[in-house]
Amino acid sequence: MSPKILLFFFLCFFSISVFGQDIDSSRLQFIEKIKQAEKIELENSLSELDQHRAEIKRAKVLEELLKIGQRAKSFLKKGVDSNGIKIQLEQIKDWNTIVQKGVDFYIGPTQTQRNLSISSKLNRELIFKLEQENILLDQYLNELISNRNRLDSLMSDSSLYNFPKDTIGLTQYFLRLKSVMLVLKPIDSSLQKAIISLDNLKNRLVVQKNQLSLENDELQEQRKILFKNSLNKEFVETAGWRMNDLPFSYVLEFSFLKEQLAFIFYVQDNIGKIFFLFLLVFLLFYFIKTLKQKIVESHLIFKYPLLSAVIIVFGLFQFVFLDPPFIFYSWFWLIPGISLTVVFWNYITKFWMKFWLCILVLFTLVAADNLILLASNTERGILVGLAFLGLLTGFYFLFNWNKHSHELKERYIKYFLYFLMGMQILSIGFNFYGSYNLSKSIMVSGYFGVLTGILLLWTVRLLNDVLFFATETYNSHDRKLFYINFEKVGSKVPSFFYFLLVIGWFVLVSRNFYLYNQLAEPISNWMFEERTIGEYTFSIRGITNFIVIIFISFFVSRVVSFIASEPNHANESPDKKSINGLGSWILLIRIAIIGMGLFLAFAAAGIPLDKITIILGALSVGIGFGLQALINNLVSGLILAFEKPVNVGDIVEVMGKSGTMKSIGFRTSVITTWDGANLIISNGDLMNAQLINWTQDKGFRRLELKFDIVLGVDLNQVHDIVEKLILENHEILKYPKYVIEFNQIVNASAELSIYFWVRKYGDAGHVMSKLIVDIDKVFSANKITFAKPTQNIIIHNNNEN
């Protein structure tokens, strides 16, 4: 109840009490007045409360309007560069002019598969660039529309129109509302203009993208038609030749523009892969250099570690780049080709060196010719000349095969020569027939097949050598590092490698034909097609990525473990501990690699992490009970990694066995004992057992030497002699201080005990040996005799006589 009503009631009651008015009618009237006053006051209080609530809500709405307005203003300032997008659209339009040149109306005697192929790649690249710009525009436009809708929603809030009742409050509210509107009006206007401008820009982008998509469909249709007519004559004059021809300089200029554009676009899109490629080259180079320090024997990979790394990485990594333009792809053959030339120098005979140089030079010329995109009689003559040179090269070296085949490291080259000659014969035949595109594809494939075949053969051979020496250097107590028993196969390349080589070679060669795209497209669609089981959607590509990433993560983890483990004692002294600084952190690094691999694999497969968390949570209870020992060992391994009571390379003693800690794994650790055996102990037992670490902290070790001296010599002289020998020995530590003392006298001899410290556990044996030799030499010179154990035998005669 209001304080005013209480005061009024008190005064009235006091008046009645004083004057003693006791009339019922007066009392009833008085009560009625009190009720009416209370009702009026209650209505006023409720009205004030509503006004107060409305004022608070109006203030909140106005404050929110200012926040949204400032956020929209800030977003407009740092927003999308619409002028940059306009310039990009104009640039794409100019690029598309170059792309479409020679496509709608082919230039020259006939359309070419190379021109359509590179035009299709460029067209897809331009569509991709427009899609990226479209995504950026959509994000920016959605943010602008969201801010605009939020402002409109707040402006239409009913609380803004619930005005104060009093004049002063109404005046203040209108002034506040006016100031807010002055701030929001230019922002709202800017938002409206930006939305209209970007919406027009988006419409222009969509129209341009649709136009490119239609042109891409037409390109694919033309490629299909050209493929179907591959066996038809494309030069219909006599023998397929004609007199009038395109200027060859124009042909080169036309080709250069498109090839240059394709190379720049592909490098920009795959800059991450290219960086990773050179990173792998550096890492493999470093790994081979590390092997070179550990392997005594000389080998080709150790003579050229950088070039060997280039050949191996380029040979394997070319399969990672999908559908590249020929100008980019040719570098994957020329760079390792030049590297292999240096490796071959003074390694193979002159005859086969000439063969390799001929193949490399001819392939370079063929690669340059394959960059030409327009058909001309001049190029047809070049095609015939190159095919004829390839035929002569193959014939010459096959003719002399029997004389020099014993000099070859790889006899499979003979089959590549047969392939080269066969393809060049077909190329010459189709060229004279008039089938220009088919003739060119066959000619290029012939040279490409023999060069890539040799490069892949040497990639496999050099990779096999790296794996062989790595396995020899970094041995393991369980399975082989690369799952290949090199002790059984020796240095011979496993057949499985040759099987993969044949498949890879076939894929690379078939890429030169449009038929490869026809076969690869349905496979690609099948891989990317999304499938649904229940509520889960997946694709074959996602599952494949999941398996590959998991395999790579476990493989990299295993390689790190082998590189960081103690080297084979047959190859390196056990005292050398190059990786002692890393110690048990290797286990954490391996866990981090596998953990990152698992997360990347789930992300690549499109599996939601929240569902994985639920599944793991449900399985954790059962796994915890069923695999208690395994989990105990895993947790113990983590404790060893974090607390680091022992590091890899430490000299330890556990369960009565001593040796060097070789590795700390997920479940078990390995200790190499002094007799060369590997003691495998579970991490749980290692944590629970009494472990002595001779290397941790300073690594000092105290030794004890006791012997007896025959009494009769000056014991102080003995003490001084021994002390002098200890002081002269620099391998005995002076601090902690040594102790020389006589303990007891037994059988006419004094027992001398010597306690001293050495710096390292491994020094104990030879330091003790040297001290004993020195003591014996000095004692002999000073006629100090070591006590010999004596025994008195007393014979009792029981005969009475």
C-alpha positions in Angstrom: 0.0 0.0 0.0 1.2 3.5 -0.8 2.7 5.6 2.1 0.2 8.4 1.3 -2.8 6.0 2.0 -1.2 4.8 5.2 -0.8 8.4 6.4 -4.4 9.3 5.5 -5.7 6.2 7.3 -3.7 7.0 10.4 -5.0 10.6 10.6 -8.6 9.6 10.2 -8.3 6.8 12.8 -6.7 9.3 15.2 -9.5 11.8 14.7 -12.2 9.2 15.4 -10.4 8.0 18.6 -10.1 11.5 20.0 -13.6 12.8 19.4 -15.3 9.5 20.1 -17.6 9.5 17.1 -19.3 6.2 17.2 -22.0 6.6 14.5 -22.2 3.6 12.1 -23.2 5.6 9.0 -20.2 7.9 9.4 -17.9 4.9 9.8 -19.2 3.2 6.7 -18.8 6.4 4.6 -15.3 6.7 6.0 -14.4 3.1 5.0 -15.8 3.7 1.5 -13.7 6.7 1.0 -10.6 4.8 2.1 -11.3 2.0 -0.5 -11.8 4.5 -3.3 -8.6 6.3 -2.4 -6.8 3.0 -2.3 -8.2 2.0 -5.7 -7.2 5.3 -7.3 -3.7 5.0 -5.8 -3.3 1.4 -7.0 -4.3 2.4 -10.6 -1.8 5.3 -10.5 0.9 2.9 -9.2 0.2 0.4 -11.9 0.2 3.1 -14.5 3.6 4.4 -13.3 5.0 0.8 -13.3 3.9 0.3 -16.9 5.4 3.6 -17.9 8.6 2.7 -16.2 8.7 -0.7 -17.9 7.9 0.9 -21.3 10.7 3.4 -20.7 13.2 0.7 -20.0 12.1 -1.3 -23.1 12.3 1.9 -25.3 15.8 2.5 -24.0 16.9 -1.1 -24.7 15.4 -0.9 -28.2 17.2 2.4 -29.0 20.4 1.1 -27.6 20.1 -2.1 -29.7 19.4 0.1 -32.8 22.6 2.1 -32.2 24.6 -1.2 -31.8 23.2 -2.7 -35.0 23.7 0.6 -36.8 27.4 0.9 -35.7 28.0 -2.7 -36.6 26.5 -2.2 -40.1 28.5 1.0 -40.5 31.7 -0.8 -39.5 30.9 -3.7 -41.9 30.2 -1.3 -44.7 33.7 0.3 -44.2 35.6 -2.9 -44.3 33.3 -4.6 -46.7 33.7 -6.3 -50.1 35.7 -4.5 -52.8 32.9 -4.1 -55.4 35.2 -2.2 -57.7 37.7 -5.0 -57.5 35.0 -7.6 -58.4 33.9 -5.4 -61.3 37.5 -5.3 -62.5 37.8 -9.1 -62.0 34.6 -9.7 -64.1 36.0 -7.5 -66.9 39.3 -9.5 -66.7 37.4 -12.8 -66.8 35.5 -11.5 -69.8 38.8 -10.7 -71.6 40.3 -14.0 -70.6 37.2 -15.8 -72.0 37.7 -14.0 -75.3 41.1 -15.7 -75.5 39.6 -19.0 -74.4 36.8 -18.9 -77.0 39.2 -18.0 -79.8 39.4 -20.9 -82.2 36.5 -22.7 -80.5 33.3 -21.3 -81.9 34.8 -21.1 -85.4 38.0 -23.1 -85.5 41.1 -21.5 -87.1 43.0 -23.4 -89.7 42.3 -26.6 -91.6 40.7 -28.5 -88.7 39.8 -28.3 -85.0 42.3 -29.8 -82.7 41.8 -31.9 -79.6 44.6 -30.0 -77.8 42.9 -26.6 -78.4 39.6 -27.9 -77.1 41.3 -29.6 -74.1 43.1 -26.5 -72.9 40.1 -24.3 -73.6 38.0 -26.6 -71.5 40.4 -26.4 -68.6 40.6 -22.6 -68.9 36.8 -22.4 -69.1 36.4 -24.4 -65.9 39.0 -22.2 -64.2 37.1 -19.1 -65.1 33.9 -20.7 -63.8 35.7 -21.5 -60.6 36.9 -17.9 -60.2 33.3 -16.7 -60.7 32.1 -19.2 -58.1 34.6 -17.9 -55.6 33.5 -14.3 -56.2 29.9 -15.4 -56.0 30.5 -17.0 -52.6 32.2 -13.8 -51.3 29.3 -11.7 -52.6 26.7 -14.0 -51.0 28.4 -13.8 -47.6 28.6 -10.0 -47.8 25.1 -9.6 -49.2 23.6 -11.9 -46.6 25.3 -9.9 -43.8 24.0 -6.6 -45.2 20.5 -7.9 -45.5 20.6 -9.4 -42.0 21.6 -6.0 -40.6 18.9 -4.3 -42.6 16.2 -6.7 -41.5 17.3 -6.4 -37.9 17.1 -2.6 -38.1 13.6 -2.8 -39.7 12.5 -5.2 -37.0 13.6 -3.0 -34.2 12.1 0.1 -35.9 8.7 -1.6 -36.0 8.9 -2.5 -32.3 5.6 -1.4 -30.6 7.5 -0.2 -27.5 9.0 2.7 -29.6 5.4 4.1 -30.1 4.3 3.8 -26.5 5.0 7.4 -25.7 5.4 8.8 -22.1 2.3 10.4 -20.6 4.0 13.4 -19.0 5.1 16.3 -21.1 8.7 16.4 -19.8 9.2 12.7 -20.5 7.6 13.0 -23.9 9.9 15.9 -24.8 13.0 14.1 -23.7 12.0 10.9 -25.5 11.4 12.8 -28.8 14.8 14.4 -28.5 16.5 11.0 -27.9 14.6 9.4 -30.8 15.6 12.2 -33.1 19.3 11.8 -32.2 19.1 8.1 -32.9 17.3 8.6 -36.2 20.0 11.2 -37.3 22.6 8.4 -36.7 20.7 5.6 -38.3 19.3 7.4 -41.4 22.7 7.7 -43.3 23.5 4.1 -42.3 20.2 2.8 -43.5 20.6 4.7 -46.8 24.1 3.3 -47.2 22.8 -0.2 -46.5 20.1 0.2 -49.1 22.5 1.5 -51.8 25.0 -1.3 -51.0 22.4 -4.0 -51.2 21.1 -2.7 -54.6 24.6 -2.3 -56.0 25.8 -5.7 -54.9 22.5 -7.3 -56.0 23.1 -5.9 -59.5 26.7 -7.0 -59.4 25.6 -10.5 -58.4 23.1 -10.7 -61.2 25.8 -9.7 -63.6 28.1 -12.3 -62.2 25.4 -15.0 -62.4 24.7 -14.1 -66.1 28.4 -14.3 -66.9 28.7 -17.6 -65.0 25.7 -19.1 -66.9 27.3 -18.0 -70.2 30.5 -19.7 -69.3 28.7 -22.9 -68.3 26.9 -23.0 -71.7 30.2 -22.5 -73.4 31.7 -25.3 -71.4 28.9 -27.6 -72.4 29.5 -26.7 -76.0 33.2 -27.4 -75.6 32.5 -30.9 -74.1 30.1 -31.6 -77.0 32.8 -30.6 -79.6 35.3 -32.8 -77.9 33.0 -35.8 -78.1 32.3 -35.1 -81.7 36.0 -34.8 -82.5 36.7 -38.0 -80.7 34.0 -39.9 -82.6 35.5 -38.6 -85.8 39.1 -39.5 -84.9 39.5 -42.0 -87.7 38.0 -39.7 -90.3 40.2 -37.6 -92.6 40.7 -34.1 -91.3 42.8 -33.0 -94.2 40.8 -33.9 -97.3 43.2 -32.8 -100.0 45.4 -35.2 -102.0 47.4 -37.3 -99.5 46.0 -35.0 -96.8 48.2 -32.1 -97.7 47.3 -28.6 -99.1 49.3 -25.6 -100.2 47.7 -22.7 -98.4 48.4 -22.7 -94.7 48.3 -20.6 -91.6 51.4 -18.5 -90.8 53.4 -20.5 -88.3 54.2 -17.4 -86.3 50.5 -16.8 -85.7 50.1 -20.4 -84.6 52.9 -20.0 -82.1 51.5 -16.7 -80.7 48.0 -18.2 -80.4 49.3 -21.2 -78.6 51.5 -19.2 -76.3 48.6 -17.1 -75.0 46.4 -20.0 -74.0 49.3 -22.1 -72.6 50.6 -19.2 -70.5 47.2 -18.5 -69.1 46.6 -22.2 -68.2 50.0 -22.5 -66.5 49.4 -19.3 -64.4 45.9 -20.4 -63.3 47.0 -23.9 -62.4 50.0 -22.7 -60.3 47.7 -20.2 -58.5 45.2 -22.9 -57.6 47.8 -25.5 -56.5 50.4 -23.3 -54.8 49.9 -25.3 -51.6 50.6 -28.6 -53.3 53.7 -27.1 -55.0 55.0 -25.9 -51.7 54.4 -29.3 -50.2 56.2 -30.9 -53.1 59.4 -28.9 -52.5 59.1 -29.5 -48.8 59.0 -33.3 -49.4 62.1 -32.9 -51.6 63.9 -31.1 -48.8 62.8 -33.6 -46.1 63.8 -36.6 -48.3 67.2 -34.9 -49.1 67.8 -34.4 -45.3 66.8 -38.0 -44.6 69.2 -39.4 -47.3 72.0 -37.1 -45.9 71.2 -38.6 -42.4 71.5 -42.1 -43.9 74.7 -41.2 -45.6 76.3 -40.4 -42.2 75.3 -43.8 -40.8 76.1 -46.0 -43.8 79.7 -46.7 -44.5 79.4 -48.1 -48.0 79.1 -45.9 -51.0 76.0 -45.8 -53.1 74.4 -43.8 -55.9 71.7 -42.2 -53.7 74.4 -41.0 -51.3 76.5 -39.6 -54.1 73.5 -37.4 -55.3 71.2 -37.1 -52.4 69.4 -33.9 -53.7 68.9 -35.3 -57.2 67.8 -38.6 -55.9 65.2 -36.8 -53.7 64.0 -34.8 -56.8 63.6 -38.0 -58.9 61.7 -39.9 -56.2 59.4 -37.1 -55.1 58.6 -35.8 -58.5 58.0 -39.3 -59.8 55.5 -40.1 -57.1 53.9 -36.7 -56.5 52.8 -36.3 -60.2 49.8 -38.5 -59.4 48.6 -35.9 -56.8 48.0 -33.2 -59.4 44.7 -33.9 -61.0 44.0 -33.0 -64.6 46.9 -30.5 -65.1 47.6 -28.6 -68.3 50.3 -30.2 -70.4 52.7 -27.2 -70.0 52.6 -27.7 -66.2 52.8 -31.5 -66.4 55.8 -31.5 -68.7 58.0 -30.0 -66.0 57.3 -33.2 -63.9 59.2 -35.1 -66.6 61.9 -32.6 -67.6 63.1 -31.7 -64.1 63.6 -35.3 -63.0 64.8 -36.1 -66.5 67.6 -33.5 -66.2 68.3 -34.8 -62.6 68.6 -38.3 -63.9 71.0 -37.2 -66.6 73.4 -35.9 -63.9 73.0 -39.1 -62.0 73.8 -41.2 -65.1 76.9 -39.2 -65.8 79.9 -41.5 -65.3 77.6 -44.1 -63.9 76.3 -45.8 -67.1 78.2 -46.6 -70.3 78.6 -44.2 -73.1 76.3 -46.2 -75.4 73.3 -46.0 -73.0 74.2 -42.5 -72.1 73.7 -41.6 -75.7 70.4 -43.4 -75.7 69.2 -41.5 -72.7 70.3 -38.1 -74.1 68.5 -38.9 -77.5 65.3 -39.8 -75.7 65.4 -36.7 -73.5 66.2 -34.3 -76.3 63.6 -35.8 -78.6 61.0 -35.7 -75.8 61.8 -32.0 -75.2 61.1 -31.3 -78.8 57.9 -33.3 -78.8 56.7 -31.6 -75.6 57.3 -28.2 -77.3 55.4 -29.3 -80.4 52.5 -30.6 -78.2 52.1 -27.0 -76.9 51.0 -26.0 -80.4 47.2 -25.8 -80.4 46.4 -25.1 -84.1 46.7 -27.5 -87.0 49.0 -26.5 -89.8 50.9 -28.2 -92.6 54.1 -27.0 -91.1 53.4 -28.8 -87.9 52.3 -31.9 -89.8 55.8 -32.0 -91.3 57.3 -31.6 -87.9 55.2 -34.5 -86.6 56.4 -36.7 -89.4 60.1 -35.7 -88.7 59.8 -36.3 -85.0 58.1 -39.7 -85.5 60.7 -40.7 -88.0 63.5 -39.8 -85.6 61.9 -41.8 -82.9 61.6 -44.8 -85.2 65.3 -44.6 -86.2 66.3 -44.2 -82.5 64.4 -47.3 -81.5 65.7 -49.3 -84.4 69.3 -48.3 -83.8 69.4 -49.2 -80.1 67.4 -52.4 -80.5 69.8 -53.4 -83.3 72.7 -53.1 -80.9 70.8 -54.5 -77.9 72.7 -57.8 -77.7 76.0 -56.1 -77.6 75.2 -53.8 -74.7 72.2 -55.3 -72.9 74.5 -56.7 -70.2 75.4 -53.1 -69.3 71.9 -52.2 -68.3 70.6 -51.9 -64.8 67.0 -52.4 -65.9 66.2 -54.8 -68.8 62.6 -53.7 -69.1 63.7 -50.7 -71.2 63.6 -53.0 -74.2 59.8 -53.1 -74.0 59.6 -49.3 -73.9 61.6 -49.2 -77.1 59.2 -51.6 -78.8 56.4 -49.3 -77.6 58.1 -46.2 -79.0 58.7 -47.7 -82.4 55.1 -49.1 -82.7 53.5 -45.8 -81.8 55.7 -43.8 -84.2 54.8 -46.2 -87.1 51.1 -45.6 -86.3 51.6 -41.9 -86.0 53.3 -41.6 -89.5 50.5 -43.8 -91.0 47.6 -41.7 -89.6 49.4 -38.5 -90.5 49.6 -39.4 -94.2 46.1 -40.7 -94.0 44.9 -37.2 -92.8 44.0 -37.9 -89.2 46.0 -35.1 -87.6 44.7 -35.2 -84.0 45.1 -39.0 -83.7 48.5 -38.9 -85.3 49.7 -36.2 -82.9 48.3 -38.0 -79.8 49.9 -41.3 -80.7 53.3 -39.6 -81.5 53.4 -37.8 -78.2 52.3 -40.9 -76.2 55.1 -42.9 -77.7 57.8 -40.5 -76.5 56.0 -39.9 -73.3 55.7 -43.6 -72.6 59.4 -44.4 -73.0 60.6 -41.3 -71.0 58.1 -41.8 -68.1 58.8 -45.5 -68.2 62.5 -45.0 -67.6 61.8 -42.3 -65.0 59.4 -44.5 -63.1 61.8 -47.5 -63.2 64.5 -45.3 -61.6 62.1 -43.8 -59.2 61.2 -47.3 -58.0 64.9 -48.4 -57.9 66.0 -45.3 -55.9 63.0 -45.5 -53.6 63.8 -49.1 -53.0 67.4 -48.3 -52.1 66.3 -45.6 -49.6 63.9 -48.0 -47.9 66.5 -50.8 -47.9 69.2 -48.6 -46.2 66.6 -47.0 -43.9 65.5 -50.5 -42.7 69.2 -51.5 -42.3 69.9 -48.4 -40.2 66.7 -48.1 -38.1 65.8 -51.6 -37.1 62.8 -52.5 -34.9 61.9 -55.2 -32.4 58.6 -55.9 -34.0 57.6 -55.4 -37.6 59.6 -53.9 -40.4 59.4 -50.2 -41.0 58.0 -50.4 -44.5 56.4 -53.8 -44.2 59.0 -55.3 -46.6 61.4 -58.0 -45.5 64.5 -56.7 -47.1 66.5 -59.4 -45.5 64.7 -61.8 -47.8 64.5 -59.8 -51.0 67.9 -58.1 -50.5 68.5 -55.1 -52.7 66.3 -56.5 -55.5 63.2 -54.4 -56.2 60.0 -56.2 -55.0 57.6 -57.3 -57.6 54.8 -55.3 -56.0 56.7 -52.1 -56.9 56.8 -53.1 -60.5 53.1 -53.9 -60.4 52.3 -50.4 -59.2 54.8 -49.0 -61.8 52.8 -50.6 -64.6 49.5 -49.3 -63.4 50.9 -45.8 -62.9 52.6 -45.8 -66.3 49.4 -46.9 -68.0 47.4 -44.1 -66.3 50.0 -41.5 -67.3 50.2 -42.6 -70.9 46.4 -42.8 -71.3 46.0 -39.2 -70.1 47.1 -38.1 -73.6 43.9 -39.4 -75.1 40.4 -38.1 -74.8 39.3 -41.7 -74.1 40.9 -41.4 -70.7 38.4 -38.6 -69.8 35.5 -40.7 -71.1 36.5 -43.5 -68.8 37.5 -41.4 -65.8 34.4 -39.3 -65.8 31.9 -42.0 -64.8 34.4 -43.3 -62.2 34.8 -39.8 -60.8 31.0 -39.4 -60.7 30.7 -42.7 -58.9 33.3 -41.7 -56.4 31.7 -38.3 -55.7 28.1 -39.5 -55.7 26.5 -39.1 -52.2 24.8 -42.2 -50.7 22.5 -42.3 -47.7 22.2 -45.0 -45.1 19.6 -44.0 -42.5 20.5 -40.4 -41.5 24.2 -40.7 -42.5 25.3 -39.4 -45.9 28.6 -40.5 -47.4 30.6 -40.9 -50.6 33.1 -43.4 -51.8 35.6 -40.6 -52.2 35.1 -39.6 -48.5 35.7 -43.2 -47.4 38.8 -43.4 -49.6 40.1 -40.2 -48.2 39.5 -41.5 -44.7 41.5 -44.7 -45.3 44.3 -42.9 -47.0 44.7 -40.2 -44.3 44.6 -42.8 -41.6 47.2 -44.9 -43.4 49.5 -41.8 -44.0 49.2 -40.7 -40.4 50.2 -44.1 -39.0 52.9 -44.4 -41.6 54.4 -41.0 -40.7 54.1 -41.8 -37.0 56.0 -45.0 -37.6 58.7 -43.2 -39.7 59.2 -40.7 -36.9 59.5 -43.5 -34.4 62.2 -45.2 -36.5 64.2 -42.1 -37.2 64.1 -41.1 -33.5 65.0 -44.6 -32.2 68.5 -45.6 -31.2 70.4 -46.7 -34.3 71.5 -50.2 -35.0 74.7 -50.9 -33.0 76.1 -52.6 -36.0 76.2 -49.3 -37.8 76.9 -46.8 -35.0 78.5 -46.7 -31.6 76.0 -47.0 -28.8 77.7 -44.0 -27.0 76.5 -41.7 -29.7 73.1 -40.3 -28.8 72.1 -37.8 -31.5 68.4 -37.8 -30.5 68.8 -37.7 -26.8 67.3 -34.2 -26.7 64.0 -35.4 -28.0 63.8 -38.3 -25.6 60.3 -39.4 -24.7 58.7 -36.5 -26.5 58.8 -38.8 -29.6 55.8 -40.7 -28.1 53.8 -37.4 -27.7 54.8 -36.4 -31.3 53.5 -39.8 -32.6 50.2 -39.4 -30.6 49.8 -35.9 -32.0 50.4 -37.1 -35.6 47.9 -39.9 -35.2 45.4 -37.6 -33.5 45.6 -35.0 -36.2 45.3 -37.7 -38.8 42.1 -39.0 -37.2 40.5 -35.6 -37.0 41.5 -34.8 -40.6 40.2 -38.2 -41.7 36.8 -37.7 -40.1 36.6 -34.2 -41.6 37.5 -35.4 -45.0 35.0 -38.2 -44.9 32.3 -35.7 -43.7 31.6 -37.6 -40.5 30.3 -35.1 -37.8 32.6 -35.0 -34.8 29.6 -34.8 -32.4 28.4 -38.2 -33.5 31.9 -39.7 -33.2 32.0 -38.3 -29.6 28.7 -40.0 -28.7 29.9 -43.3 -30.2 33.2 -43.2 -28.5 31.5 -42.3 -25.2 29.2 -45.3 -25.5 32.1 -47.7 -26.4 34.5 -46.3 -23.8 32.9 -48.2 -20.9 33.1 -51.6 -22.6 36.5 -50.9 -24.0 37.7 -49.8 -20.5 36.7 -53.1 -19.0 37.8 -55.3 -21.9 41.1 -53.7 -22.5 42.2 -52.8 -19.0 45.8 -54.0 -19.4 46.2 -52.3 -22.8 44.8 -49.0 -21.5 47.0 -49.3 -18.5 50.1 -49.6 -20.7 48.9 -46.7 -22.9 48.4 -44.4 -19.9 51.7 -45.5 -18.5 53.3 -44.6 -21.8 51.8 -41.1 -21.6 53.0 -40.7 -18.0 56.5 -41.7 -19.1 56.3 -39.2 -21.9 55.2 -36.3 -19.6 57.1 -37.0 -16.4 60.2 -38.3 -18.3 61.7 -40.5 -15.6 63.6 -42.1 -18.5 64.5 -40.9 -21.9 65.5 -42.7 -25.1 69.2 -43.3 -24.9 69.4 -43.4 -21.1 71.3 -46.2 -19.4 68.8 -47.9 -17.1 68.6 -51.0 -14.8 65.2 -52.7 -14.3 64.3 -56.1 -13.1 67.9 -57.0 -12.7 68.7 -56.2 -16.3 70.7 -53.2 -17.4 71.1 -51.6 -20.8 70.2 -48.6 -23.0 66.6 -47.4 -23.4 66.1 -47.8 -27.2 62.5 -46.7 -27.6 59.3 -45.8 -25.7 56.2 -46.9 -27.6 52.5 -46.8 -27.1 52.3 -50.1 -25.3 55.8 -51.4 -24.8 59.3 -50.0 -24.4 62.6 -51.6 -25.6 65.8 -51.8 -23.6 69.0 -53.0 -25.5 71.0 -55.0 -23.0 74.8 -55.0 -23.0 74.9 -58.4 -24.7 72.9 -57.0 -27.6 69.5 -58.5 -26.8 66.3 -56.4 -26.9 64.4 -56.5 -23.6 60.7 -55.8 -24.4 58.8 -54.6 -21.3 55.3 -53.2 -21.1 55.0 -49.6 -20.0 52.8 -50.6 -17.0 55.5 -53.0 -15.7 58.2 -50.3 -16.4 56.2 -47.8 -14.2 55.6 -50.3 -11.4 59.1 -51.8 -11.3 62.1 -50.4 -9.4 63.8 -48.4 -12.1 67.4 -47.2 -11.8 68.4 -44.4 -14.3 72.2 -44.0 -14.5 72.0 -41.2 -17.0 69.5 -38.8 -15.5 70.6 -35.7 -13.6 74.5 -35.6 -13.7 74.9 -39.2 -14.5 77.8 -39.7 -12.0 78.5 -43.2 -10.7 80.4 -44.2 -7.5 82.8 -47.2 -7.7 84.2 -49.3 -4.9 87.6 -51.1 -4.9 88.6 -53.3 -1.9 91.8 -55.3 -1.3 93.9 -56.5 1.6 97.5 -55.5 2.3 100.0 -57.6 4.4 100.8 -55.8 7.7 104.3 -54.6 8.2 104.3 -51.8 5.7 103.7 -48.1 6.4 99.9 -47.7 5.9 100.2 -44.0 5.6 102.5 -44.5 2.7 100.0 -46.8 1.1 97.3 -44.2 1.6 99.4 -41.5 0.0 100.3 -43.7 -3.0 96.7 -44.5 -3.7 95.7 -40.8 -3.3 98.4 -39.7 -5.7 97.2 -42.2 -8.3 93.6 -41.0 -7.9 94.7 -37.3 -8.3 96.7 -38.1 -11.4 93.8 -39.9 -13.1 91.7 -37.2 -14.8 88.7 -39.5 -15.4 88.2 -39.8 -11.6 86.1 -36.9 -10.3 87.6 -34.8 -7.5 84.1 -33.7 -6.4 82.3 -35.6 -5.0 85.4 -36.3 -3.1 87.0 -39.8 -3.1 87.4 -41.8 0.1 90.4 -43.9 1.1 90.2 -45.8 4.4 91.3 -48.9 6.2 88.4 -50.8 7.5 89.6 -53.8 9.5 92.5 -56.1 10.2 91.9 -59.8 9.4 94.5 -62.6 9.3 97.5 -60.3 9.7 96.3 -58.0 6.8 94.6 -54.6 6.6 91.6 -54.2 4.4 91.8 -51.0 2.2 88.6 -49.6 0.7 88.6 -47.0 -2.0 85.4 -45.1 -3.0 85.6 -42.8 -6.0 83.3 -41.2 -8.7 83.3 -41.3 -12.5 81.5 -38.9 -14.8 79.6 -41.4 -16.9 78.2 -44.9 -16.4 80.1 -46.1 -19.4 83.5 -44.9 -18.0 83.3 -47.3 -15.0 84.9 -50.3 -16.6 88.0 -48.9 -18.1 88.6 -46.4 -15.2 88.5 -49.2 -12.7 90.8 -51.3 -14.9 93.3 -48.5 -15.2 93.3 -47.8 -11.5 94.0 -51.5 -10.6 96.8 -51.7 -13.1 98.4 -48.5 -11.7 98.1 -49.7 -8.1 99.7 -53.1 -8.9 102.6 -51.4 -10.7 103.3 -48.8 -7.9 102.9 -51.4 -5.1 105.3 -53.8 -6.9 107.8 -50.9 -7.1 107.5 -50.1 -3.5 107.5 -53.7 -2.3 104.0 -53.5 -0.9 102.4 -57.0 -0.9 98.8 -57.9 -1.4 97.5 -60.3 1.2 96.8 -63.8 0.1 94.1 -65.8 1.8 95.7 -68.4 4.2 94.3 -71.4 5.9 95.8 -73.3 8.9 95.2 -77.0 9.0 95.7 -78.7 12.4 95.9 -82.5 12.6 95.1 -84.1 15.9 96.7 -87.5 16.6 94.4 -89.7 18.8 97.0 -92.5 19.2 97.9 -92.8 22.9 101.4 -94.0 22.2 
